[in-house]
Amino acid sequence: MTIRENLESVREQMALACQRAGRAEREVTLIAVTKFVEIGRIAEAIDAGVTEIGENRAQEFTEKLTFYKQNHLRTHFIGQLQTNKVKYVCGKADLIQSVDREPLLDAILAYAERNGVTQDITIEVNIGREPQKGGVTPEALPALLERIAGSPHVRMRGLMCVPPAIDREAVRPYFREMRTLFERIGHEYPALPLDTLSMGMSHDFPTAIEEGATTVRVGTAIFGPRIITGGN
């Protein structure tokens, strides 16, 4: 199948999931994940209507940034970000989704203040409490929110998660817990402009939509399996 055909299939599945959940299709944003995807194939996705992309690596994000700006794409950084690479992403990505620890938040706060920019972020929650994955525990979330609430340079937009890689139906409780957490912090921090609940990838995005995702991050279902040509 072509990239356009893949996108049509993804959008159809999104529409059906919204219908099952009684939601409007406009409530859910599709992010095309472009890790290890070359410019020519991304251009095909743009021609097929993609307007938002997600990158996992700071170096790859930097290399493609001019192309993304030329095509007026909204950019999301969704991979683990090292503190020494914040300068390559902060103030350049429209949304840094993967703020997964306090030292990274501190580095973003410091860089944004020093350079006079306001950076939109979401906090990544390790909802499955998996030791090999990044993300804060739900219990650690309030401490980060307190730091953000007092800063004019970082704007908290919501939450992101990468739940355990299990069956689409088995993962549903994790998505449900994320939605509950998202709604709770909305009540507890009404001044924060929370509008993003980023969850769901190629193998489980319909379930994520049914459980309240406002953003889904889809790569393989659009571009096919990644072809890694070298590097990290």
VODRENVO-98846 format. One record per residue (C-alpha): residue in three letters; x, y, z. Coordinates in steps of 0.05 Angstrom, whole numbers. Example, Ala and Ser with C-alpha at 12.3 -4.5 7.8 and 13.67 -1.06 7.14 Angstrom:
BEGIN
aa/east/north/up
ALA/246/-90/156
SER/273/-21/143
END
This chain:
BEGIN
aa/east/north/up
MET/0/0/0
THR/22/72/-13
ILE/32/123/42
ARG/-33/157/20
GLU/-71/91/25
ASN/-41/77/93
LEU/-63/146/117
GLU/-133/134/91
SER/-135/69/130
VAL/-110/103/194
ARG/-160/159/187
GLU/-217/110/175
GLN/-197/72/239
MET/-194/138/277
ALA/-263/158/252
LEU/-292/91/273
ALA/-260/96/342
CYS/-289/165/350
GLN/-357/140/329
ARG/-354/83/380
ALA/-335/132/435
GLY/-387/184/415
ARG/-333/235/399
ALA/-324/284/342
GLU/-267/268/295
ARG/-239/338/303
GLU/-225/322/376
VAL/-166/277/358
THR/-102/299/324
LEU/-59/252/283
ILE/16/259/290
ALA/57/223/236
VAL/119/196/270
THR/178/206/222
LYS/236/172/258
PHE/284/144/205
VAL/236/167/150
GLU/270/204/93
ILE/246/272/68
GLY/217/245/2
ARG/170/197/38
ILE/150/251/88
ALA/133/295/29
GLU/86/241/5
ALA/51/243/72
ILE/46/318/69
ASP/14/313/0
ALA/-36/265/31
GLY/-55/315/84
VAL/-7/306/143
THR/2/371/181
GLU/35/348/246
ILE/97/306/254
GLY/134/274/312
GLU/210/264/317
ASN/247/220/367
ARG/319/243/361
ALA/348/313/370
GLN/398/305/313
GLU/345/280/264
PHE/297/335/285
THR/351/387/273
GLU/368/359/204
LYS/295/361/181
LEU/273/425/216
THR/281/471/156
PHE/240/424/113
TYR/186/421/166
LYS/183/497/171
GLN/181/505/96
ASN/120/459/94
HIS/87/494/153
LEU/83/431/195
ARG/70/431/270
THR/128/394/302
HIS/128/350/364
PHE/189/321/398
ILE/168/254/426
GLY/232/217/442
GLN/276/216/504
LEU/314/281/507
GLN/382/288/539
THR/392/351/579
ASN/453/370/538
LYS/411/369/475
VAL/355/414/500
LYS/385/472/460
TYR/370/436/395
VAL/296/426/411
CYS/272/479/460
GLY/243/540/424
LYS/243/501/359
ALA/193/444/369
ASP/122/468/377
LEU/111/416/432
ILE/161/375/472
GLN/119/315/492
SER/171/273/528
VAL/189/313/591
ASP/201/252/634
ARG/243/275/693
GLU/257/335/737
PRO/329/349/712
LEU/302/354/640
LEU/247/401/661
ASP/298/444/697
ALA/342/446/635
ILE/283/467/592
LEU/262/520/642
ALA/332/549/645
TYR/342/549/569
ALA/274/579/555
GLU/284/635/606
ARG/355/649/582
ASN/332/655/510
GLY/266/690/522
VAL/222/636/492
THR/159/601/516
GLN/161/526/506
ASP/98/482/505
ILE/108/414/538
THR/72/353/560
ILE/97/309/617
GLU/109/236/602
VAL/79/190/653
ASN/105/120/664
ILE/35/93/672
GLY/58/21/670
ARG/113/34/722
GLU/162/-2/677
PRO/234/7/701
GLN/263/6/630
LYS/220/64/607
GLY/223/139/619
GLY/168/179/651
VAL/148/202/720
THR/103/163/765
PRO/33/192/777
GLU/55/207/848
ALA/114/249/825
LEU/72/291/777
PRO/49/345/826
ALA/121/366/842
LEU/134/380/768
LEU/68/416/759
GLU/85/463/817
ARG/150/482/782
ILE/115/495/716
ALA/58/534/746
GLY/105/589/768
SER/143/598/703
PRO/124/643/645
HIS/172/606/599
VAL/144/536/600
ARG/71/522/585
MET/42/456/608
ARG/-6/428/556
GLY/-20/359/582
LEU/5/287/590
MET/37/234/546
CYS/49/160/557
VAL/79/98/526
PRO/41/41/561
PRO/64/-31/563
ALA/68/-63/494
ILE/11/-112/503
ASP/-54/-130/467
ARG/-99/-73/446
GLU/-153/-92/495
ALA/-106/-108/552
VAL/-76/-39/547
ARG/-143/-5/557
PRO/-138/2/633
TYR/-73/41/626
PHE/-105/90/577
ARG/-165/96/624
GLU/-119/112/683
MET/-84/165/641
ARG/-150/199/625
THR/-169/199/698
LEU/-102/229/716
PHE/-109/282/661
GLU/-178/302/685
ARG/-154/304/757
ILE/-97/352/744
GLY/-144/395/703
HIS/-188/403/765
GLU/-129/414/812
TYR/-92/463/766
PRO/-146/502/730
ALA/-98/557/708
LEU/-57/508/665
PRO/-78/507/591
LEU/-87/431/589
ASP/-112/406/522
THR/-67/348/503
LEU/-72/275/524
SER/-22/241/478
MET/-29/165/478
GLY/-36/111/427
MET/11/87/372
SER/5/44/309
HIS/-16/-19/345
ASP/-66/10/395
PHE/-88/80/374
PRO/-162/61/364
THR/-166/38/437
ALA/-130/102/460
ILE/-182/144/423
GLU/-239/105/454
GLU/-208/121/522
GLY/-200/195/511
ALA/-135/209/473
THR/-133/277/440
THR/-69/260/402
VAL/-44/195/372
ARG/27/182/349
VAL/28/137/288
GLY/90/117/249
THR/92/45/224
ALA/19/44/203
ILE/34/103/158
PHE/105/93/133
GLY/114/18/144
PRO/171/-14/184
ARG/229/33/196
ILE/293/22/156
ILE/352/39/201
THR/413/60/161
GLY/461/71/218
GLY/473/116/278
ASN/432/119/342
END
